[in-house]
Amino acid sequence: MKIGHKESDDSSLKQFFKNRKLLLRAVLSLGGIGVLVVLFLAIAGYGAYMGKIGQFAYSKPLMLKVSDLDFSFLSDYANGELSQFEAVEIDIKPKHMDQLQSLRDRILREGAVDDAILTEEVPARLIYQGQTYEVKIELAGKMAIHFNDPAHWPLQIESRKSASVANMKRFDLLPPATGGYMTDWLGNEILKGNGIKTMKGDFVKLSINSKPLGVYYLQERFHKDLIESRRFGEGILFKVEEDMVVEKEEELMNSSDTKGHLLTLRRMWTDLRAGLLTVDQFFDLEKMGKLFAVADLMNQQHPVLRENLSFYFNPQTGRAEPVPCEFNNLNNSRNRAFSSTVGKPKPESPWHHTLAQDPLLQQIIGHYDFKRAYLREAEELTREDFIENLLLDNGGKVNVLLNRVYKNWPGHDLPTASLPGNQRYLRFVLFPDEGEVTAYFNRAEDGFLEVSLLNQQDVPLEVGYLGWRDTVIFQPAQPITLEGGKGQPKAYRFQVPPQAAWADSMLAELKVYFNLPGLTGKRSALVFPWAYEERRAHNGNPIVRPANHHTFAFVEEVPETNVITIPKGNWTLSRDLVIPAGRRLEVEAGARIDMVNQAKVICYSPVYFMGTEQDSILVHSSDRTAQGWIIFCAKERSLLEYTTFDHLNCSKENGWGVSGAVVFYEAPVDFNAVAFIGNQVGDDFLNVIRADFTMENSLFRDINADAFDCDFCTGTVSHSSFIDVGNDGIDVSGTEITVSHVSLVRIGDKGLSAGEGSNMTARHITIADSEIGFTSK
């Protein structure tokens, strides 16, 4: 044995200073902490200053990254510093610079941009791509917020005399935020890939009077001389305001090359306004549909509003094609107000609500050919690989532009970070998994089936056929298009094929197959086996019904209390039992409940199965048809002890149903010594949803599908067994669960399965003779 003495604090301190490695580590650690503190305070102070001078829109994303200890933007800044891109140099005389400054100050004082301000111009000299140009400069932008930054303003450039700047007569130079960072460029790339004409756009390095201002976005503007570049072909560019506006119309009329096209366009416009031409005879609805689908992918309609949309009359096709401009900043913060162009406008979605007030655009959007083109393009835009392919096709450009933008605004993310969220939301809105069509069977006669169909969406649907087991096809007597907007169902006839014989027994598996206009593939919905007029007789909502416990002789109410009891004894339940909210259902020890004739129990109150080890409770089904127990929204906690559920099924009725034979929905519950044995039909035996629970000393045996499924719950499972289960033993999603001292034997699929958004802690688990032990999805 060694006996030592504890060194004094002074001795330890001396040893520390003698150890150079420890001393160096300490100095470096303190230095690193000091640097982080100084960096944080500097950024915080800089952020406060930026907010004070009106640049908080730029500094906010950076501050959020720092608050999350995310300093990845530093490398992005370094990458941006190394990027080389074309420079635009502007020289303005001091008096003219003072004139622009005065106009900018006036905008901030008035809080609005007056049109007169935007018409005041000053002369300047511009150098671009090695060429020097005489230009005129005006302030650009329609919102005062664009001028908050004292150093970075949106400018409009117009070349003087007959010259053009890089084949552009008129263009804007915009701080990246004004131009939506990279969004406008990215939107134009998608549009160009779809054959839609766009204005030029690129990022440049701007300096004014030798003072570097960093990255600006160069965006071409619609102009009367744009046609002279011939980039748009031999057609005519115009805008639609109250009337059609064709710039340089007199010159076009005097030219033999364009006079005929102009006269044709004018005549077509007059006929369109008079109702002699339809919108599909004037506009290229294929390209219009594609444009609006891209705008919805971006979750913004700024480029398609009347004031931002120009048109090119293509003499080859005789149609007017859209020429959009100005995508705003891309983010998915407006998903809560999202509505597709072809859907019903929502007041909280300002862009769509504005579109709904434009009669011309509504004629275009309401046309069937537009909807077909829009939906075809939306299907393509929402494919999972679309964003990936977009980046692959433009990978080099994206990297260069990303570095350019990060040079000045390193805290901002690439717009493609928001696109996947917009993409998923657009698919969810346009292509829901279910509920698009409601179908009712009317009759079968004279070799035809008559079925009433109702479109539940705002967009139209094309019906293909009726089908039974994918083997017998009933074609419609006439092509069927279901217009959106709901309304009343309409009856349609479908022909019974000569080689088939119709029988009413086929109704249970009769489906209607349909899709959105222009799309391939087919979606399906079950046909209700009754007529629309008879729907109320079939209890359209089987779960919402009045209490009826007082109609059962063996169900008792305790006087002057809220307690409803099922006493000890043998009882047969041959019809549905409904317990109202605000009560307490108690099942006494020794109760034996035989559920037959597809009976189920619907309970809106907590339940208490008060079995004991000596006198347990049995709930079973002698005819194997029982549809189980459903406990809904019980505020107080339920308790089940020493109870066996034997050979029950999930509840299904008139198209409604639940997946479990025993279901607790938003109803907290504790299970102790409960057995679940031999379920017949359903995805789960026990299903707990949005509730807290505990389970101990329980048994699941001879289960047809999943034994225990819980969704969005918190709870524990302990000292329990799962034996001979067809699918999963314990399957959870969105759940915080602890599993301990549990045995799983002969599990057909997964013993323990933790799905999306779940946190499962498992200890002392035994799994034997099973397909898969554990899985996390």
SVG drawing of the C-alpha trace seen along z (x, -y; Angstrom):
<svg xmlns="http://www.w3.org/2000/svg" viewBox="-83 -70 92 88">
<polyline fill="none" stroke="black" stroke-width="0.4" points="0.0,0.0 1.2,-3.5 0.3,-6.4 0.5,-9.8 -0.3,-13.3 -2.5,-15.8 -0.5,-18.6 -1.3,-22.1 -2.9,-24.5 0.3,-26.5 2.3,-23.5 -0.2,-22.5 -0.1,-26.0 3.7,-26.0 3.6,-22.6 1.1,-24.1 3.3,-27.0 6.3,-24.7 4.4,-22.5 4.9,-24.4 2.4,-22.3 -0.4,-22.9 0.4,-26.6 0.4,-26.9 -3.0,-25.1 -4.4,-27.4 -3.2,-30.5 -4.5,-29.3 -7.9,-28.3 -8.3,-31.7 -7.2,-33.4 -9.8,-31.5 -12.5,-32.3 -11.5,-35.9 -11.6,-36.0 -15.1,-34.4 -16.3,-37.0 -14.9,-39.9 -16.3,-38.5 -19.7,-38.0 -19.7,-41.5 -18.4,-43.0 -21.1,-41.3 -23.8,-42.2 -22.7,-45.8 -22.4,-45.8 -25.8,-44.3 -27.3,-47.0 -25.6,-49.6 -26.8,-48.0 -30.4,-48.0 -30.0,-51.6 -29.0,-52.6 -31.6,-50.5 -29.6,-47.4 -31.1,-45.0 -32.6,-43.0 -29.1,-42.0 -27.7,-41.6 -30.5,-39.5 -29.7,-36.2 -26.1,-36.6 -27.0,-37.3 -29.3,-34.2 -26.4,-32.1 -24.1,-33.4 -26.8,-32.8 -26.8,-29.2 -22.9,-29.1 -22.9,-28.6 -19.8,-30.3 -19.9,-28.6 -20.5,-32.0 -16.8,-32.9 -15.6,-30.4 -18.4,-31.5 -17.1,-35.0 -13.6,-33.9 -14.8,-32.1 -16.7,-35.2 -13.6,-37.4 -11.8,-35.2 -14.5,-35.3 -14.0,-37.3 -16.8,-38.8 -17.4,-41.6 -17.2,-45.1 -19.5,-48.1 -17.9,-51.4 -20.0,-54.6 -18.6,-58.2 -21.1,-60.9 -20.3,-64.5 -20.6,-65.7 -23.6,-68.0 -25.4,-65.2 -24.6,-62.8 -26.0,-65.4 -29.2,-65.5 -29.7,-61.8 -29.0,-62.0 -31.6,-64.7 -34.2,-62.6 -33.3,-59.6 -33.7,-61.8 -37.1,-63.0 -38.3,-59.5 -37.4,-58.6 -39.1,-61.8 -42.3,-61.1 -42.2,-57.4 -43.3,-56.7 -41.8,-56.8 -43.5,-59.5 -43.5,-58.9 -42.0,-62.3 -38.9,-61.3 -38.4,-58.3 -38.4,-60.5 -35.6,-62.8 -32.4,-61.8 -28.7,-62.7 -26.0,-62.2 -23.1,-59.8 -20.4,-57.7 -20.5,-53.9 -17.7,-51.5 -18.7,-47.8 -16.8,-45.0 -14.1,-47.4 -16.4,-49.8 -17.3,-53.3 -20.9,-54.5 -22.8,-57.8 -25.8,-57.0 -28.7,-58.5 -29.3,-57.5 -32.5,-57.6 -33.6,-56.1 -35.4,-52.8 -37.8,-50.9 -41.4,-51.5 -41.0,-51.1 -39.4,-53.5 -37.8,-50.6 -35.5,-50.0 -33.8,-53.3 -33.1,-52.7 -29.5,-51.8 -27.5,-55.0 -25.0,-53.6 -26.8,-51.1 -29.8,-52.3 -31.5,-50.7 -30.6,-52.6 -32.0,-52.6 -29.6,-53.0 -30.5,-54.1 -28.0,-54.4 -27.9,-57.8 -27.9,-58.4 -28.2,-55.3 -25.7,-53.1 -26.7,-50.2 -24.8,-48.7 -24.0,-45.0 -27.0,-44.9 -29.2,-46.4 -30.8,-49.9 -32.2,-50.1 -31.5,-48.1 -31.6,-48.3 -28.7,-48.0 -30.2,-46.6 -28.7,-45.8 -29.1,-42.0 -32.0,-42.3 -34.0,-44.4 -33.5,-41.8 -34.4,-38.9 -30.7,-38.0 -30.2,-35.1 -34.0,-34.4 -34.5,-36.4 -31.6,-34.8 -32.6,-31.3 -36.3,-31.9 -35.1,-33.1 -33.0,-30.0 -36.0,-27.7 -38.1,-29.8 -35.5,-29.7 -35.3,-25.9 -39.0,-25.9 -38.7,-28.0 -40.1,-31.2 -38.5,-34.5 -36.9,-36.5 -35.0,-39.7 -31.2,-39.6 -30.0,-39.3 -26.6,-38.8 -24.5,-39.8 -21.8,-42.5 -19.3,-44.3 -20.4,-48.0 -18.4,-51.0 -19.4,-54.7 -16.8,-57.4 -14.1,-54.8 -15.9,-53.8 -16.6,-50.0 -20.3,-49.2 -20.0,-45.4 -22.4,-43.0 -25.3,-44.4 -27.8,-42.6 -28.0,-43.8 -31.6,-43.3 -32.7,-44.3 -35.9,-46.4 -38.7,-46.4 -38.1,-49.3 -39.4,-50.6 -36.0,-49.9 -35.8,-46.3 -37.0,-45.0 -34.0,-46.4 -31.7,-43.8 -33.5,-41.1 -33.0,-38.7 -36.8,-38.2 -37.0,-37.6 -39.1,-39.5 -42.2,-40.0 -43.6,-42.8 -43.2,-43.6 -46.1,-45.1 -47.7,-45.5 -51.3,-45.3 -52.5,-48.1 -56.1,-49.5 -55.4,-49.0 -52.6,-47.4 -49.5,-49.6 -47.0,-49.1 -43.8,-51.2 -42.6,-52.9 -45.8,-52.0 -45.5,-54.7 -42.0,-53.5 -43.3,-49.9 -46.2,-51.0 -43.9,-52.8 -41.7,-49.7 -42.6,-47.3 -41.1,-44.5 -43.4,-45.0 -46.5,-46.8 -48.3,-43.6 -47.6,-42.1 -48.7,-45.2 -52.0,-45.4 -52.6,-41.7 -51.9,-42.2 -54.1,-45.3 -57.0,-43.5 -56.6,-40.4 -56.6,-42.6 -59.8,-44.4 -61.5,-41.1 -60.4,-39.7 -61.9,-42.7 -65.1,-42.4 -65.4,-38.7 -64.8,-37.6 -61.6,-35.9 -61.0,-33.6 -57.9,-33.9 -56.5,-30.7 -56.6,-32.3 -54.6,-35.3 -52.2,-34.1 -49.9,-31.1 -51.6,-29.3 -49.0,-26.6 -46.2,-29.0 -48.6,-31.0 -49.3,-27.8 -45.7,-27.0 -44.9,-30.6 -47.5,-30.5 -46.4,-27.1 -42.9,-28.4 -44.2,-31.4 -46.1,-29.1 -43.0,-27.0 -41.3,-30.2 -44.5,-31.0 -44.7,-34.5 -46.7,-36.0 -44.8,-39.3 -43.6,-38.5 -47.1,-37.7 -48.9,-40.7 -50.2,-42.9 -47.7,-45.8 -44.7,-43.4 -45.7,-41.3 -44.8,-42.1 -45.7,-40.1 -44.1,-39.2 -46.3,-38.7 -44.7,-35.8 -45.7,-36.1 -44.7,-32.4 -47.4,-31.1 -49.8,-34.0 -49.9,-34.0 -48.7,-36.4 -46.0,-34.9 -45.3,-36.1 -42.1,-38.0 -41.9,-38.1 -39.6,-40.1 -38.7,-40.7 -38.8,-37.7 -38.7,-38.8 -36.7,-37.3 -37.4,-33.5 -38.3,-32.0 -41.1,-29.7 -42.3,-32.0 -45.6,-32.5 -46.5,-28.8 -49.3,-29.4 -50.9,-31.6 -50.1,-29.4 -52.7,-28.8 -52.1,-27.6 -52.9,-29.7 -55.6,-27.3 -57.1,-27.0 -59.5,-29.3 -57.8,-32.6 -57.3,-33.1 -57.6,-36.6 -54.5,-36.1 -52.5,-35.3 -52.1,-38.9 -50.7,-37.9 -53.4,-35.4 -56.1,-37.7 -54.7,-40.4 -54.7,-38.1 -58.3,-37.2 -59.3,-40.9 -57.7,-41.0 -60.4,-40.1 -58.0,-39.4 -55.7,-37.2 -58.8,-35.4 -59.9,-34.6 -56.5,-33.1 -56.3,-31.2 -59.8,-29.9 -59.2,-28.4 -58.9,-24.6 -55.8,-24.7 -54.1,-26.9 -54.9,-24.5 -53.6,-21.5 -50.3,-23.3 -50.0,-24.5 -50.7,-21.1 -48.3,-19.3 -45.5,-21.8 -46.4,-21.6 -46.1,-17.8 -42.6,-18.2 -41.6,-20.9 -42.6,-18.9 -40.7,-15.7 -38.2,-14.8 -35.3,-15.0 -36.2,-18.4 -34.2,-20.5 -31.2,-18.1 -31.2,-18.2 -31.6,-22.0 -28.4,-22.3 -26.6,-19.8 -27.5,-21.7 -26.4,-25.0 -23.8,-23.8 -20.9,-26.0 -23.0,-29.1 -24.6,-28.5 -21.3,-28.1 -19.9,-31.3 -23.0,-33.3 -23.1,-32.0 -19.6,-33.1 -20.4,-36.5 -23.4,-37.0 -21.6,-35.7 -18.9,-38.3 -21.3,-41.0 -24.1,-39.2 -22.6,-36.0 -25.4,-35.4 -28.0,-34.6 -28.8,-31.1 -29.0,-30.1 -32.6,-30.2 -32.4,-26.5 -32.5,-25.9 -36.1,-27.2 -37.2,-25.5 -37.6,-22.0 -40.0,-23.2 -42.0,-25.2 -41.9,-22.1 -43.3,-19.8 -46.0,-22.3 -47.1,-22.8 -47.3,-19.0 -49.4,-18.8 -51.8,-21.5 -52.2,-20.2 -51.8,-16.5 -53.4,-15.4 -53.2,-11.7 -57.0,-11.4 -60.3,-13.1 -60.3,-14.5 -63.4,-12.8 -66.6,-11.6 -68.5,-9.0 -72.0,-7.6 -73.6,-4.5 -77.1,-5.2 -78.1,-2.2 -77.3,0.5 -79.6,0.9 -79.5,1.6 -75.8,2.5 -74.8,-0.7 -73.7,-1.8 -74.9,-5.2 -72.6,-6.9 -72.8,-10.5 -69.4,-12.2 -68.3,-15.3 -65.0,-17.0 -63.8,-18.2 -60.9,-20.3 -60.8,-23.7 -58.9,-22.4 -60.6,-20.3 -60.3,-16.5 -60.5,-14.1 -62.3,-10.8 -60.9,-7.8 -63.1,-4.9 -64.7,-2.8 -62.8,0.4 -63.4,3.5 -60.4,5.3 -58.3,3.9 -59.8,6.6 -63.2,5.3 -63.1,1.8 -66.3,-0.3 -65.6,-3.0 -67.6,-6.3 -70.3,-6.8 -68.9,-10.3 -65.5,-11.9 -65.9,-13.3 -64.3,-16.4 -65.2,-17.4 -65.0,-21.2 -63.6,-22.4 -65.4,-24.3 -67.5,-21.5 -71.3,-22.2 -73.6,-19.3 -72.7,-15.8 -73.7,-15.0 -74.7,-11.6 -72.6,-9.9 -73.1,-6.6 -70.4,-3.9 -70.8,-1.0 -70.6,2.6 -68.2,4.5 -69.9,7.3 -67.8,10.0 -68.6,9.1 -71.8,9.5 -72.6,6.9 -73.5,8.0 -74.3,5.8 -71.7,7.8 -69.1,6.0 -70.0,2.6 -67.7,3.1 -64.6,2.9 -65.8,0.5 -63.5,-2.4 -63.4,-5.5 -60.1,-6.3 -59.2,-9.9 -56.4,-12.4 -55.6,-16.1 -55.9,-17.3 -52.8,-16.6 -51.2,-14.2 -50.3,-10.6 -51.2,-7.8 -54.4,-7.4 -55.6,-8.1 -58.6,-6.3 -61.4,-6.6 -63.9,-4.1 -67.5,-4.4 -70.0,-4.6 -72.5,-1.8 -75.5,-4.1 -77.0,-7.2 -76.1,-10.7 -79.6,-11.4 -79.5,-8.5 -76.2,-9.5 -77.8,-10.8 -79.5,-7.5 -76.1,-5.9 -74.9,-8.2 -72.3,-10.3 -70.2,-10.6 -70.5,-7.4 -68.4,-8.7 -70.6,-11.7 -73.8,-10.4 -75.9,-10.9 -75.4,-9.0 -77.5,-5.9 -76.1,-4.2 -79.5,-4.6 -81.0,-2.1 -79.0,0.8 -80.5,2.7 -77.2,3.8 -75.6,0.4 -76.3,-1.5 -76.0,-5.1 -75.0,-5.8 -77.5,-8.3 -76.3,-11.9 -73.0,-11.2 -71.5,-11.3 -70.6,-7.6 -71.8,-5.0 -71.1,-1.4 -71.1,2.0 -71.5,4.3 -70.1,7.8 -71.9,10.4 -72.2,11.9 -73.4,9.3 -74.0,9.3 -73.4,6.1 -75.2,6.5 -75.3,2.9 -73.1,-0.2 -72.8,-1.7 -72.1,-5.5 -70.9,-7.2 -71.1,-11.0 -68.4,-13.4 -68.2,-14.6 -69.0,-11.2 -66.9,-8.3 -67.4,-4.7 -66.5,-2.0 -66.3,1.7 -66.5,3.7 -64.3,6.7 -65.8,10.0 -67.6,8.4 -67.8,10.5 -68.8,8.5 -69.5,10.4 -69.5,8.0 -71.4,9.4 -73.1,8.2 -70.3,5.8 -70.9,3.8 -68.5,1.1 -68.1,-1.2 -67.6,-4.9 -66.7,-6.8 -66.0,-10.5 -65.1,-10.0 -62.4,-8.3 -62.8,-4.5 -61.9,-2.5 -61.6,1.3 -61.3,2.3 -60.3,6.0 -58.3,7.7 -55.9,10.6 -58.6,12.9 -61.5,11.5 -60.4,10.2 -62.5,8.6 -63.0,10.2 -64.1,8.3 -64.4,10.7 -66.4,11.5 -68.0,14.9 -68.9,14.3 -65.5,12.6 -67.2,9.4 -66.8,6.9 -65.4,3.5 -63.6,2.6 -63.4,-0.3 -62.7,-3.9 -62.0,-6.4 -62.0,-10.0 -60.7,-13.2 -61.2,-12.2 -59.6,-14.9 -59.1,-12.7 -56.7,-9.8 -58.1,-6.3 -57.0,-3.1 -57.3,0.5 -56.2,3.3 -56.5,7.1 -58.5,7.0 -58.4,9.2 -59.4,8.0 -59.9,11.1 -60.6,11.3 -61.7,7.7 -61.5,5.8 -60.9,2.2 -64.0,0.0 -65.0,-0.7 -68.3,-2.0 -69.4,-3.9 -66.0,-4.9 -64.9,-6.0 -62.6,-3.9 -59.7,-3.6 -56.7,-1.4 -56.8,0.1 -59.2,2.5 -58.7,0.5 -58.0,-3.2 -57.2,-6.0 -57.3,-9.3 -56.1,-12.4 -57.1,-10.3 -54.2,-9.7 -54.3,-6.1 -52.5,-3.6 -52.5,0.2 -51.6,2.7 -51.9,6.4 -53.9,6.0 -53.9,8.8 -54.6,8.1 -55.2,11.4 -56.1,12.5 -57.2,9.4 -59.0,10.2 -59.0,7.1 -57.0,3.9 -53.5,2.5 -53.0,2.5 -54.6,4.1 -53.9,1.1 -53.5,-2.4 -52.7,-5.4 -52.7,-8.8 -51.6,-12.2 -51.7,-11.1 -49.5,-10.2 -49.6,-6.5 -47.9,-3.9 -48.0,-0.1 -46.7,2.6 -47.1,6.3 -49.1,6.6 -49.3,9.2 -49.9,9.1 -50.4,12.5 -51.5,13.9 -51.7,10.5 -52.8,10.2 -50.8,7.0 -49.0,4.5 -49.4,5.2 -49.0,1.6 -48.9,-1.5 -48.6,-5.0 -48.4,-8.3 -47.3,-11.7 -47.3,-10.3 -45.2,-10.2 -45.0,-7.1 -43.4,-3.9 -43.7,-0.2 -42.2,2.1 -42.3,5.8 -44.5,6.8 -44.4,9.5 -45.2,9.6 -45.6,13.1 -46.6,14.3 -47.1,10.9 -47.8,10.6 -46.1,7.3 -44.4,4.9 -44.3,5.4 -44.0,1.7 -44.3,-0.9 -44.1,-4.6 -43.9,-7.9 -43.5,-11.4 -43.2,-9.8 -41.0,-10.0 -41.0,-6.5 -39.0,-4.3 -39.2,-0.6 -37.6,1.7 -37.7,5.3 -39.7,6.3 -39.7,9.7 -40.6,10.0 -40.8,13.5 -41.7,14.5 -42.3,11.0 -43.2,11.0 -41.6,7.7 -39.8,5.4 -39.6,5.9 -39.1,2.2 -39.7,-0.5 -39.0,-4.2 -40.5,-6.3 -40.3,-9.9 -39.7,-12.4 -39.4,-9.7 -37.0,-9.3 -37.0,-5.7 -34.9,-4.5 -34.8,-0.7 -33.2,1.3 -33.2,4.9 -34.9,6.0 -35.1,9.7 -36.0,10.4 -36.1,13.9 -37.2,15.7 -38.1,12.4 -37.5,10.9 -36.0,7.6 -34.9,6.6 -34.8,2.8 -35.3,0.1 -35.2,-3.7 -36.9,-5.4"/>
</svg>
